[in-house]
Amino acid sequence: MMTPFEDLIHELGAALGMPLHIDHHGACTLQMNEKIRIQIEPDTKEDKIAMAAYITELSPGKFREEVLKEALKANASTVAGGSMNNILGFCARHNEFACHAYLPLRELNTEKLLPVLVSLAEYSISWLEAIQSGRHAPPGVLTKPTSPTPFGLRP
């Protein structure tokens, strides 16, 4: 008998027209457009799935600082808009810039997962292309909070 997560990965593979498998860590990794890899794994503590797109390595320095500042602004806009998907982050251990989303596993199916997966991939690729071209953020990404930040401060 398969777990709900295994069922979901099997359905996703069928929808994408490719066999998907769960690795020995309990996760499934997809390579998107030869640019981004997305890892999908269950968060059994909270009955959710986590999706993380690994965008690129960001070496220490002023450029990384500016990218991360813009990422924080983009996150503030995302959260202010009511979404908890496409949240940007940074893994210092690997110097890796990433984007993630969390979805409740209960009642999750391929029809609900695919749009979030596509959005995560497209958003991550837009950040990758911006960084590769020397920009701190993609054009058109709202990087200023639309509402006041905590304590009424403005960037």
Sequence and secondary structure as in RCSB ss.txt:
>XXXX:A:sequence
MMTPFEDLIHELGAALGMPLHIDHHGACTLQMNEKIRIQIEPDTKEDKIAMAAYITELSPGKFREEVLKEALKAN
ASTVAGGSMNNILGFCARHNEFACHAYLPLRELNTEKLLPVLVSLAEYSISWLEAIQSGRHAPPGVLTKPTSPTP
FGLRP
>XXXX:A:secstr
   HHHHHHHHHHHHHTS     TTS EEEEETTTEEEEEEEETTTTEEEEEEEEEE  SSHHHHHHHHHHHHHH
HHHHHTT  SSEEEEETTTTEEEEEEEEESTT  HHHHHHHHHHHHHHHHHHHHHHHTT SS TT   S SS  G
GG   
